[in-house]
Amino acid sequence: MSARNYKSRICFVPMCRTGLNRNVGETKPNLFKAPNDPKRLEQWNRAIPRVDKEICSDDVVCELHFLEDDVI
């Protein structure tokens, strides 16, 4: 599910620069909204190595952190 209409446009994954200033003409990776389902959200929290906070359903993750087969 694309996250194009969500307020957070910066990828939640640590050290990822997606959503920050990019060079003119550079392709922007797609952003995907974190799931609303609590069990799936917990899976995302375990998969994303971030210690300062947990991902919530308002956050987004860019396509660079998914396998090609994961994206429909």
N, C-alpha and C positions, 0 to 999 in steps of 0.2 A: 504494500500500500504506500503510495507516494505521500510525502509530507510537505508538498509544495505550499500548502495553505497554513502551515503551523508557524507560530511566532518564532520558535527557535530554528534558525537556519544554519547553525554551526554544529558540525558533527560532534557527538558526545564522546567519541573515542579519544583518549589522551594522545596528545602530540599530533593529532590530525588537523590539517589546516583548511579542510573543506568548509566553506562558508565564510572564511576570512578573505581579505583582499586578494584577488588573483590578477594575473597579468591579462591585459586586454587581448581578447580573442581566444583565451584559454578555455577549453571545454570544462563546464562545471559538472561534477559527478552528481547523480541523482541522490536525493535524500529519502530515507524511509523512516516513517514514524514508528516509534517503539510500540509494542503491542499493548492493548488494554487488558488482555487476559493475564491475571496474576501469575499463573504457572509459567506461561511463556515469558513474561517480564522477568521472572526470577532466572530463567535460563539465560536471558540476555545479560543480566547482572553478573552471572557466573562467567560468561564468555568475554566480558569487557573488563580488562584489568584496570579498574579505577578505584582508588582507595578514599578519595575525598568525598564522594557522594555516590548514591545509587541512581541508576537510570530510572526515569519515570515515564509515564505514557505520553507526556508532552515533548519529550526529547526526540532527537532524530539521529540516525546513523547513516553515513554515506555508503554508496555502493562499493567503495574500495575495500570494505571490510567483510564482504560476502563472497562466497564462491560463485562463479558464473552460473552454475546449476541452481543456486538458491534464488536467483532473480528470474521472475517470470516475464 
